[in-house]
Amino acid sequence: MDEEQALTGGNASGPVVRVDRTVRKPWTPASPFVHAFMRHVRANGGDAPQTYGVDEGGRQSVEYIDGPLAIEAPVLTREALRRVGAMVRAIHDASEGFTPPVGARWDTAIPAPGADLVCHNDLAPWNLVLGERWVFIDWDAAAPSTRLWDLAYAAQTFTLGSVGTPPDAAAADLRAFVDGYGADADLRQRLPLALEERAAAMLALLTAAHTAGRERWSSMFRDGHGSHWTAVVDYVGANRMYWRQSLNTP
């Protein structure tokens, strides 16, 4: 067997290693359905790492995508934000035709307010590789959700995650992302409130896990994620007028 190289990340999915051009991580009851979903997205106009099933150690084997993560790269330009928004749209459009098998299992930490389509549920800078091809990785939290809920999280993490950014500048970034997605008038109207609600759901998860001592979320809360998401909820809620004006001005 080729030498294993430990990879950073895997906050909620357990140890992750690289073996040659593959990534290996724990196989879970949800993995067969997540892999089926990833294959469907790839076959229908979106992109995701290729899946290779179970390795000889009983772990998932998926394609290794080379390149830096967006969270470690220079701040994305608005042109790049439009590109990422379009990537999210392509994934959502590809997901429309996916019908989960009867008895499908999913492993997502935050329940969605609907189940219109299966979504990645963690389309964020820490899961976007900026290599020769830009690809979202870490699909383990995929589960039924809605376009609005998934888009709200993606748009917030890519454009409203730095609470020190002047709201008018952040609003312009948000507009670029949502323009790239090609959101219609109804989605733009509902998005400002959804941004706050989705960030609040993330904070609630971390807070409840910390109170109950439930790992790995409890350690993440102590390591700074709790204070970060508290600040994000305040920032996103306090500046909702900027987001609404930017998104709904022709």
N, C-alpha and C positions, 0 to 999 in steps of 0.2 A: 504494500500500500504506500502511496506517495506520502511524503512528510506533511504533517498538519501544522498550519500556522494559525494561532489564535487571532481572532478579529475583535475589534472593539465594538461596542453596541450590544444588541441583544438584551436590552433592559428588562423586557418582560418575556422573552422567548427562550431563555437559558443560554448555555455556552454555544458560541458560534465559531467555527473554524473554516479555514480555506484549505482545500486539497486540490492542487493543480488549478484547473479552470472551473472548479465547483465550490459551492459553499455547503457546509454540512451543519445542521442544527437539529434539535430534538423533533422527532415525529410525534404528533399528537392525534387524538381522535378527529380533529378538524382537518388535518393535513390532506387527506384524499380529496376533500371537497374544495379546499383552497387551491390545490394543484389543478383540479378540473376547471375552476374558475380562471386561473391564470392562463391555462391553455386556450380557453374560450376567448379571453381578451386578446391574446396574441393572434388568434385566427380571424379576428373581426375588426381589425383596424387600430387596436391599442397596442401597447407594448408592456412587456413584463419579462423577467428572467425566464429562461427555459426551465422546465422541471424534468428531473430524471428519476423520480420515484424514491425508493428506499435503498440506502446503501447497505453494505455487509454488516454494519454496526447497528442497523435499525434506525438510522437517522434520515432526515430529509436530505436530498441532494438536488441543488438548484444551480443554475448558471451563475458564475462569478462575473460581476460587471466591474470592469476596471475604470478607475477615475476617482477624483475627489468628490466628497459629499458637498452638496450646496451649502450646508451650514458651515463648512470649513473654507469655502471659496470667498473671493471678494463679493461685496454686496451686489446682488443681481440688478442689472439695468432694467428699465421699464420694457425694453424690447424683449429681454430674457424673461421677464415676468409674463408678458403676453404669450411667449412660447410655452411656459409652464402651464398657464391657464388652458391653452389649447391641448396640452397633453392630458390634463384632467378631463377635459370634454371628450377626448377620444376614448379614454378609459370608460367613462360613463356611457357613451354611445355604444361601445362594444358590449358593455354589461347588459344592455337592454334585452338582448336575445338569450341571456343565460337563464335557464330554469334549473334551480338546484334539485338534485335527486331527492326522492322521498326519504325522510330520515336524516337529511344532511345535518351535520354538527358544525357549529361555528364557535370561535373562541374570541369574543370581543369584550373589552372591559366596560364600555359605555353603551348602554342600550340606545338605539336610535328611536326617534319619534314615529317612524314608519318603516315600511319594508317594500319600497317600490322596485328596488334593484339591489343586487349585491354590490358592495363598495369596498374599496381598499381600507378605508377608515383611519389611515395614518399617512396621508399624502402631505408630507412635511419636508422641510429642508434637510433633516437628518436622515431621510429615506430617499433622497434624489441624488443619483450619481451623475456627475457631469463629465462623461468621458467622450469617446468618439460618437457614441449615441447616448442621449439622455434617457435614463431609465429609473423608474421608481422601484425600490427593492423592499424587502420585508413585508410580505403580503399576509402574514400569519393572522392578523386581526380582521381579515376580510369577513364580511357578514352582511346580511340584508340591512339596508339603510335607505336614505333618500338622497337625491341629487343635492338638495338644499343643505342638508346636514353635513354631507361629505365636502361639498364646495365651501361651506362656511369655515370648516376646520382648515382646509388647504389654503384658502385665501387669507385667513387670519395668521397662520403660521408663516406664510411667505411675505406678508406685507404689513401686518400689525403686531408683530412679535417683539419689536424693540420699542419699549414705552417712552424712550427718550426722543423718538423721532417726532418733529412737529406734526400735528394732526393734518395740516393741509398737504404736506409732502407725503405722509402715509396714505392719505385719501387718493392722491394721484397714483401711487403704487397700486392700491387696491383697484382703482379703475382700470389700470393696464392689465392686471391679472384677470378681472372679470370680463373685460373686452376680449381678451384672448380666448376665454372660455366661450364667448358668444352667448352670454346669458340674455334671456328675453326680459321684457319689461316686468313681468310678474316676479321672476326670480330676483331681479334687481331691487324690487320694492320690498321683498321679504328678507333679503340678505342682511341688512344692518342689525335687525333684532336677532337673527339666527347666529351672527358672529358672536354676540354677547352670550347667548344661551349655550352655544357649543363650548366656548371658553369656560363658562361657569360649570358645565358638566365635567370638564377635565379637572378643574379645581376640586369639585365635589368628590370625584373618584380618589384623588390623592389625599384629601382630608380624611375621608372615611377610612381609607386603608391605613393611614397613619394612626388614627384613633384605635383601630382594631389590631394594629400590629401586623397587617397583612403584607407580606413581601411579594414582589420586589418594589411595589409602589410605596410602601412605608419608608424605605431607605431613600427612594427618589425624593419624597417629600422633604426629608431631613437634609438631603444634599443640595437643596436650593430650588427644586421644582415647585414646592409649595409657595414660596415667596414670589417666584417668577409668575406663576399663574394667577396669584392674587393681584399682582400689579397689572397683568394683562386684562383681567376681567374689569378692573377699575378703569383702565385706559380705553378699552373698547366701548364700555358703556357710557363713559363721560363724553365721548366724542362721536356719538352716533349720528349727530346732525351733519358732521363732515362726511361720514361715509354715505349717508342718504343723498346729500346734495351732489357729491361726486358721481355716484352711480346713476342718478336719475336726471342729470343735466345733459341735454342733447349735445 
